[in-house]
Amino acid sequence: REEWTNPEAWEKANPGLGTIKDRQQLADDVERAKNDQSYLPTLLVKDFNIQENAAAAWLPFAVLKNELVVPDEYLNHTYAIGGCDLSATTDLTCAPLLIRRPKDPHFYALQQYFLPKARVEQIQTQGRKEAPYTLWAEQKWLTLCESATVDYNAVTAWFVKMVQERDIRPLWVCYDAALSGYWVPQMTETGFEMEKIRQGPVTWTYPMKRMKGLFEDHLMVYQN
């Protein structure tokens, strides 16, 4: 697998290279795979007979990794765009705030995650290998809900906390209507401006491309 970038080794998997298979086309495909990790599994299977997992990562870790951390005070007293990916039952729920600062090209993301405590305990009891939920809870990234499912009241409480304790005020909080339940009326009554976003190819395509570019430029800061 380590030789797919070495032109001198290409003939091992392509004995007809230069005759029945165009060398320049393969070189172009290799160059494409270097710049597009989603295309790499296709190249390895089709041109080098290397079996790959069909599930390819959206972005490699080196692109996603950003060690920049700014002081909390830098993000306090700001406006933000909020959002929430609500889970149906026991899946992970995420509440983010996206913040910009004047004359600063970075996008700052503050996020809080939510899971039922019973789900985490079950994973530990069964010895299943998932994410380090207990560690994340200790580090305050994850809120463990005492209820059997994710408690949407805890999500509302986190947004209120960001306003009251850090003066971070969301202009809008975006949500997917499919799983909003009682949460949207509760947030509206609390004083938040809610914005319905239908999830699908039309609403995902451009934002995903935009976010990919921000990660590649290391402009997306998520406080490590």
N, C-alpha and C positions, 0 to 999 in steps of 0.2 A: 504493500500500500504506500510505502514511503517513496516509491520511485515514479509516481505518476507525474511529478513535475520535472523529471530528468529525461530530456529528449533522447539521450543515448540508451535508455532502458525501455523505450516505448515498443520496440520491435519484439520484446519478449511476449507481450500480449497481442501484438499486431504484426504477425509475420509477413503480411501482404502490404505493409506500410511502404508507400512510395510507388506502388504498382496498382493494386486494386483498391487501396485506401489512400486518400490524399493526406500527405503529411502536414500541409499548411492548414487544412481544415481541422485536423486534430490539434495542432498548435493553437489555433483560435479557440477551440473548445476548452482546452486546458487553461488558457488565459481567462476565459469567461468564468471557469470554475474557481479560479484564484480570487476573483472579485465578487463572486456570487455563491455563497455557501449553500444555498438551496439547490443549486444546479450540480454541486459536487457529487452527491450520490448517483445521479443519473449518469454522469461522466464515468465514474468508477465502474458501474455495472455494465454500461453499454460498450465502453472502449477499452476497459482493462480487466474485465471479467472478475471484478471484486465485488462480492455480495455486501450490500449495505442495508442498514435498517431503513425502512421506508419513511420513518418519522425523522425528519431533518429539523434541526434547531432553526428558529427564525433568525437569530443572530448569534454569532460565536461569542464565547465568554469574554474574549479580549476586547470586543466592541462594547459589550454591555458594561464592563467593569469601569467604574469611575470612582476614584478614591477621594475626590474633592468633597470636603465637608465644610460648610460655613457655620458660623456661630448662630444659635437660635435667634439672637437679637436681630440678626440681619433680615430674618424673614418675618419678624413680628411687625405689627402695625402696617399690614399690607392687605391688598385685595387679592382674591384668588378665584379660580374656577373650580368648583367642587364636582364630585361625581360619586357614584356608588355602583359596584357590581354586586348585587344582592344574590345570595344563594337560596335555593329552594328549601333545603332542609339542613343537612349537616355539612355541606361543602363550605369552602373558604369564601368569606365575604370580604370585599376590599372597599375602603373609603379613602379616596385621594383628594388632595388639594394641590392645584397647579398654580405656581406663583412666578411672576416676573418682577424684576426690579429695573428702575430707570437706568438707561445706558449700560445695561448688563445683558449680554447675549444669551446667558444661561436660562434654562427652564428648571425651576426647583419644584420637586415633587415631595410632598409630605403624605405618608400613607399609614393607615391603621387597618389591621386585619382582625377578623372575628371568626371564632370557631366555638362549638359547644365543648365544654370541658370534658364531658363524658366521651366524646369522640376521641380526644387526645388520650384519655386513660385507656380506652379500648385498644387503640393502636399500640400503646406501650405493653398492655397485657398480652396481646397476641404476638408481640415481638416483630411487628411489621416495620419495614424500613420506609419511612416517608420523610417529610421535611422535619427539621428539628424544632417542632412546635413548642416544646417546653422551654427551650433556650430563647426562642423568639418572645415568648410571654415574659420571661425574666428580663429581657432587654426592652420591654415595653412596646415592641412592634405589634404584638398580638394580644387581643383581649379574649380571654376564655369566659364564655357565657355559662352560667349555671343551669340554664334551661336545656332541654333535649335538642332544641334546634337553635340556630343563631337568633339572638334576641335583637330585633331591630331597634328596640329602645336604646340599646347600648351604642348603636350607630349614631342615632340622634344625639345622644349625650356627648359623643366625641366631637361632633361638629359644634355643639354648644360650648364645649370646653375650649376649642380652638379660638372661638370668638371671645369668650370671657377671660381666658388666661393669657392669650397671646395676641389678641386683637387682630386675628386673621379672619377677614370677612369675605365669604364667598359671594360673588355677584350673582351666580347661578349655581345650583347643584343639579347636575345631569343624572338621569336615571333611565333604566330600561323598564318600560311599562309592564313587561311580562310578569315580573315578580315583585312589584312595588307594594301590593297589599295595603295594609293600614299605614305603611311608613310614610308615603307621600303626604296624606292629610296631616299626619302628625308633624312632619317637617314644616309644612305650610303654616300650621297653627303656631309653630314655634317662631316663625318669622323669616324662613328661608324662601328664596325665589326658586321654584323647582322647574326644570326644563326636561321634557320628555324626549328621549333619543331612541328611535327604533334601531335596534342592532341588526346589521345585515351588510351585504357587500357594498351597497350604495353609501352607507354611512361609515364603513370601516376602511375602504380602500385608500382614500387620500390621507386620512389621519395616520394610518399605519406606515405609509410611505414617508410621510413627514417625520414621524417619530423615529423611523429607521435612520434617516439622515441626521437627526439630532444625536442619536447614540453614536453614530459613526464619527461625528465631529466632537464627541464627548462634551456636548452641551446640555445633556440631561443629567441633572444632579439630584440624587435621591438620598442624600445624607448617609451614603455607604451602608 
